[in-house]
Amino acid sequence: MGGLLLIAWTTSLVRDRNPLPFPDRDYHVFSAKSTPALIALEDLMQLHGHVPRFRVDSDDVERTIFSNGTIVNHPRQEMLAKLGAPSAALGFVVDDPEQAAREAVELFRRNGFTAELILDAEPGLPITFVTTDALSGSAIVFRKHVLQMGQKPPAWTPRNANSQRAP
């Protein structure tokens, strides 16, 4: 019986259908302009074989996490304004998001770039942002492992284009 479970688990991993929030590795974030645009991007990802694993919405962001680690989201305008309206972000899973962000700011400044630490872009979550002129139209995100952010994220469910939230 144990052998069957191991085979089933290995098959699910190979087919990129891991039901657990591991591994939780570094990631890339792309921001959609609207909820309908987010739905279209989710459809495009699926059309090309990427499996949506989790839907991790908050008051500030509608977000889908795919099996390859890509995150497609639709942030509220207030959050975008705090971050300088990035269209994408490099994301890193770290033990201490604030410390990692402070180190990144220092690294960029030491290398002649501007960099700003932003702690309150998504209140209530252990997420820290860095904006820098080393990137064009993008930001850097540091967060804790998904299991240290609260409950396991819910499984992905399709969005309804008719149930848009307020901008």
Secondary structure, DSSP 8 states (H G I E B T S, - for coil): -HHHHHHHHHHHHHTT---SS-S---EEEEE-SSHHHHHHHHHHHHHTT--EEEE---SSEEEEEETTSEEEEEE-HHHHHHHT--SEEEEEE-S-HHHHHHHHHHHHHHTT--EEEE--SSTTSSEEEEEETTSSSEEEEEE--GGGSSS---B-----TT-----
